[in-house]
Amino acid sequence: LASVPVLDRLPTLLVNGLAAAPGALAQSDTQFLMERINRLENDLRGLQRQVYRGGPVPPAAGLVFDCLEASLKPLGFAVHRAVTGTPPDGPVENLFAIRKGPAGSRHFAFAGHVDVVPPGEGWTSGPFMPERRGDLLHGRGAVDNKQDVAAGLMTMLRLKREKVALDRDVIFLAEAGEEGTTRVGIMYMANQQF
């Protein structure tokens, strides 16, 4: 079973750590910080639920890409989806999203894979619906690589929410050929010059 720690104790630990530091935060600062951290946690949990849904198991396509596209478009990203490959390796879907910076600027890219190996036996809950149990989040792909994809998506959300003035293009790439064959995943995207 795949599981990762959930950030439930982060707000308390962070605020307690800051409160113990020299020049401790005023109560209003602590409350403001807690509200911000709680909002981040809620955003992250929502993004994790989206990224973990629906697999995909190679050959991979579908729901997770719909969720990523629905999350990225409102953030100002132009989203491109490509399906490639034939059985047994395909079809495989990949997603390339870009939020443009100034004309002629360099790029910053976040890349991750969203495909997973088949769930196998032993699941006590749906492998493609994340479930919290204590301090852990259980779901297929929780430690390889959907947690990183959710973190990347959270970064994109924060860039937009904080109104970060971009000095370069920001790229989000999600591919689904890592667990099967990279020929229809990251290699395909590189060859297409995404």
C-alpha positions as CSV (number, residue, x, y, z in Angstrom):
1,L,0.0,0.0,0.0
2,A,1.2,3.5,-0.8
3,S,1.0,6.3,1.7
4,V,2.6,9.6,2.5
5,P,2.5,11.8,5.6
6,V,-0.3,14.4,5.8
7,L,0.6,17.9,6.8
8,D,-1.9,18.1,9.7
9,R,0.6,19.2,12.3
10,L,2.4,21.7,10.1
11,P,0.4,24.8,11.2
12,T,0.9,24.0,14.9
13,L,4.6,23.2,14.6
14,L,5.3,26.2,12.5
15,V,3.4,28.7,14.7
16,N,4.8,27.1,17.9
17,G,8.3,27.3,16.4
18,L,7.8,31.0,15.4
19,A,6.3,31.8,18.8
20,A,9.3,30.4,20.5
21,A,11.7,32.4,18.4
22,P,13.1,35.7,19.5
23,G,10.7,38.5,18.6
24,A,7.7,36.1,18.8
25,L,4.7,36.9,16.6
26,A,1.9,39.0,18.0
27,Q,-1.4,37.1,18.4
28,S,-2.9,38.8,15.3
29,D,0.2,37.7,13.3
30,T,-0.2,34.1,14.6
31,Q,-3.9,34.0,13.7
32,F,-3.1,35.4,10.2
33,L,-0.4,32.9,9.7
34,M,-2.6,30.0,10.8
35,E,-5.4,31.1,8.5
36,R,-2.9,31.2,5.5
37,I,-1.4,27.8,6.4
38,N,-4.9,26.2,6.8
39,R,-5.9,27.6,3.4
40,L,-2.8,26.1,1.9
41,E,-3.5,22.7,3.5
42,N,-7.1,22.7,2.2
43,D,-5.9,23.7,-1.3
44,L,-3.3,20.9,-1.2
45,R,-5.8,18.3,0.0
46,G,-8.1,19.3,-2.8
47,L,-5.4,19.1,-5.4
48,Q,-4.3,15.7,-4.1
49,R,-7.8,14.3,-4.4
50,Q,-7.8,15.5,-8.0
51,V,-4.4,14.1,-9.0
52,Y,-5.0,10.7,-7.3
53,R,-8.4,10.0,-9.0
54,G,-8.8,7.6,-11.8
55,G,-5.3,6.1,-12.0
56,P,-4.1,5.9,-14.7
57,V,-2.6,2.4,-15.2
58,P,-0.6,2.0,-18.4
59,P,-1.7,2.4,-21.1
60,A,-2.8,5.6,-19.5
61,A,-5.3,8.4,-20.4
62,G,-8.3,10.1,-19.0
63,L,-9.6,11.5,-15.7
64,V,-6.4,12.7,-14.1
65,F,-5.7,14.8,-17.2
66,D,-9.2,16.3,-17.1
67,C,-8.6,17.3,-13.5
68,L,-5.2,18.8,-14.3
69,E,-6.5,20.8,-17.2
70,A,-9.4,22.1,-15.1
71,S,-7.0,23.2,-12.4
72,L,-4.4,24.8,-14.8
73,K,-6.6,26.8,-17.2
74,P,-8.0,29.2,-14.6
75,L,-4.5,29.9,-13.5
76,G,-3.7,31.3,-17.0
77,F,-2.0,28.3,-18.5
78,A,-2.5,27.3,-22.1
79,V,-3.0,23.5,-21.9
80,H,-2.1,21.1,-24.6
81,R,-2.9,17.4,-24.4
82,A,-1.4,14.7,-26.6
83,V,-2.4,11.0,-27.0
84,T,0.1,8.7,-28.6
85,G,1.1,5.1,-28.9
86,T,-0.7,1.9,-29.9
87,P,-1.3,-1.3,-27.8
88,P,0.3,-2.7,-25.9
89,D,2.1,0.5,-24.8
90,G,-0.6,3.0,-25.7
91,P,-2.6,4.9,-26.1
92,V,-1.0,7.2,-23.5
93,E,-2.0,10.7,-22.7
94,N,0.4,13.5,-21.8
95,L,-0.2,17.1,-20.8
96,F,1.9,20.2,-21.5
97,A,0.8,23.5,-20.0
98,I,2.5,26.9,-20.2
99,R,2.0,30.3,-18.6
100,K,4.0,32.8,-20.6
101,G,6.4,35.2,-19.2
102,P,7.9,38.2,-21.1
103,A,8.6,37.6,-24.8
104,G,11.8,35.8,-25.4
105,S,12.2,34.7,-21.8
106,R,13.7,31.5,-20.5
107,H,11.7,28.6,-19.2
108,F,11.1,27.0,-15.8
109,A,9.5,23.6,-16.0
110,F,8.0,21.3,-13.5
111,A,7.6,17.7,-14.8
112,G,6.1,14.6,-13.2
113,H,4.4,11.4,-14.1
114,V,0.9,10.4,-13.2
115,D,0.7,6.8,-14.3
116,V,0.9,4.0,-11.7
117,V,1.4,0.3,-11.7
118,P,-1.7,-1.8,-11.3
119,P,-3.0,-1.7,-7.7
120,G,-2.7,-5.4,-6.9
121,E,-4.2,-7.1,-3.9
122,G,-4.5,-5.9,-0.3
123,W,-6.3,-2.5,-0.7
124,T,-8.9,-1.9,2.1
125,S,-10.1,1.3,0.3
126,G,-10.3,2.3,-3.3
127,P,-6.7,2.7,-4.6
128,F,-7.7,5.7,-6.8
129,M,-9.5,7.7,-4.2
130,P,-7.1,9.1,-1.6
131,E,-8.0,8.3,2.0
132,R,-6.6,9.8,5.1
133,R,-5.8,7.4,7.9
134,G,-4.2,9.1,10.8
135,D,-1.1,11.0,9.6
136,L,-1.0,9.2,6.2
137,L,-2.6,9.7,2.9
138,H,-3.3,6.3,1.2
139,G,-3.7,6.0,-2.5
140,R,-2.2,4.5,-5.6
141,G,0.8,6.7,-6.6
142,A,1.1,8.4,-3.2
143,V,4.8,7.9,-3.1
144,D,5.5,7.6,-6.8
145,N,4.9,10.4,-8.2
146,K,1.5,11.9,-7.6
147,Q,2.6,13.7,-4.5
148,D,5.2,15.6,-6.5
149,V,2.6,16.4,-9.2
150,A,0.2,17.7,-6.5
151,A,3.0,19.8,-5.1
152,G,3.9,21.2,-8.5
153,L,0.2,22.0,-9.1
154,M,0.1,23.7,-5.7
155,T,3.2,25.8,-6.7
156,M,1.4,26.9,-9.9
157,L,-1.7,27.9,-7.8
158,R,0.5,29.9,-5.4
159,L,2.3,31.7,-8.2
160,K,-1.1,32.9,-9.5
161,R,-2.7,33.6,-6.1
162,E,0.4,35.6,-4.9
163,K,0.4,37.5,-8.3
164,V,4.0,36.7,-8.9
165,A,5.3,38.7,-11.8
166,L,6.9,36.1,-14.0
167,D,10.3,36.7,-15.5
168,R,10.2,33.5,-17.5
169,D,7.7,31.0,-19.0
170,V,6.4,28.5,-16.4
171,I,5.7,25.0,-17.7
172,F,3.8,22.2,-16.1
173,L,4.3,18.8,-17.7
174,A,2.4,15.7,-16.7
175,E,3.2,12.5,-18.6
176,A,2.0,8.9,-18.3
177,G,4.7,6.8,-19.8
178,E,7.0,6.3,-16.9
179,E,5.5,3.0,-15.5
180,G,5.0,1.6,-19.0
181,T,7.5,2.9,-21.6
182,T,9.0,6.4,-21.8
183,R,8.7,6.1,-25.6
184,V,5.1,7.3,-25.3
185,G,5.6,9.5,-22.3
186,I,8.5,11.9,-21.7
187,M,10.4,10.8,-24.8
188,Y,7.4,11.6,-26.9
189,M,7.0,15.0,-25.3
190,A,10.7,15.8,-25.8
191,N,10.6,14.7,-29.4
192,Q,7.6,16.9,-30.0
193,Q,9.5,19.8,-28.5
194,F,7.0,20.5,-25.8
